[in-house]
């Protein structure tokens, strides 16, 4: 396979990026596509996951959906050539699948299903306006001149293929079929993702938004279900528990302590308003797919980063969303009132997109926006400064120790504070090897994003998965113990 196999999207205009660097030419994109194709077509059958993660986290991510169909299964420890096969540690154990709730949620879903509801309704209004302006259509034999609207004696033979009613019916039927497929992806992922010896996976509102992105990218229901099942046990593990108690605790222990450390002035303004950190709940459980992403390209770009990183990256990106200079300025200019601050916080993702023109900018015609690549870069920088292993200790020092009693004592099951699953550290896509060889660069971008402390592992040093897990857990335990003893 070569880069040409990844489709015509490969030569579309380059994405905007961070730190003054841009994929400004198609040659840069083609070079990146060739590099990814080489990684995925390694004759040995193994994929260099560290280099693939570097590509997914760098400017532009994995570039298009054709690349993602090959890369996402590899990042999740699945066979990239047969992603519908179950990963080594998964089986088809039953999950707590609420089929009625899934049906209600997917029945309202439109985004990422190939039919944009807002555009469809706008097009219907336009067609109806044109029909009114054009006046009566041609009369059928024996008709009365009202055939264009499907009324009158001549309606059956003269009904126009582009009448608003016809367009509405055809696109509505297409949408309903897509929603049915999405419901199947959700149900199968929850069932397949449940471990035989582990707790069952539970559906939550917003899970279908994540599933819709997987389905849109993978283009196949079985492959989408397989990828979603793996992600549901690791990256979304706290969200798919029987309740959100561990997730709520993670948000409370991480969001405001990080903001207080990174931007004390902004934190003081938010704290004075009385707002809680749970404005980020929908961002975290949907990976910004519900209210933060304006198109499929942005959703794919964000998922590239999340699937290449430690589950906690979404928390760091939520903090980056709030502390970005444009958003910081907007928040500080907002009166210190709970409702106004909360409203602005919930609206922040609307100003973000790949290329920096989000929903708000497109609606207003403004060119002033935030590129998701900037947020990804900032989030990984925050993770380097305060890695997931240090979050409990940071929370213990926050606000005079007010959160100290909430810190979980290892062993615990909060995924944001646990080591990544085995297939994250495995060298190949199948997750069947126990050892890795870390990148030459001890300060690796991908290494930091994976939640592995770069100072702990010198370049080209072999390490086993159990050793990575032991060091990770020991660091958390040591941080919490030291804090509780202080």
FENKAZI-V438676 format. One record per helix or strand. SS is the DSSP state (a for helix, b for strand). FROM is the first residue (numbers start at 0). TO is the last residue. If there is no record, write none. Layout:
ss=SS from=FROM to=TO
ss=SS from=FROM to=TO
This chain:
ss=a from=2 to=5
ss=a from=7 to=10
ss=a from=25 to=39
ss=a from=48 to=56
ss=a from=64 to=74
ss=b from=95 to=95
ss=a from=98 to=107
ss=a from=116 to=133
ss=a from=146 to=148
ss=a from=154 to=157
ss=a from=163 to=191
ss=b from=201 to=201
ss=a from=206 to=217
ss=a from=220 to=232
ss=a from=244 to=261
ss=a from=263 to=272
ss=a from=276 to=285
ss=a from=295 to=306
ss=a from=312 to=322
ss=a from=324 to=332
ss=a from=337 to=350
ss=b from=351 to=352
ss=a from=358 to=363
ss=b from=369 to=370
ss=a from=371 to=384
ss=a from=387 to=400
ss=a from=403 to=405
ss=a from=414 to=416
ss=a from=421 to=424
ss=b from=434 to=436
ss=a from=444 to=448
ss=a from=453 to=455
ss=b from=461 to=463
ss=a from=464 to=484
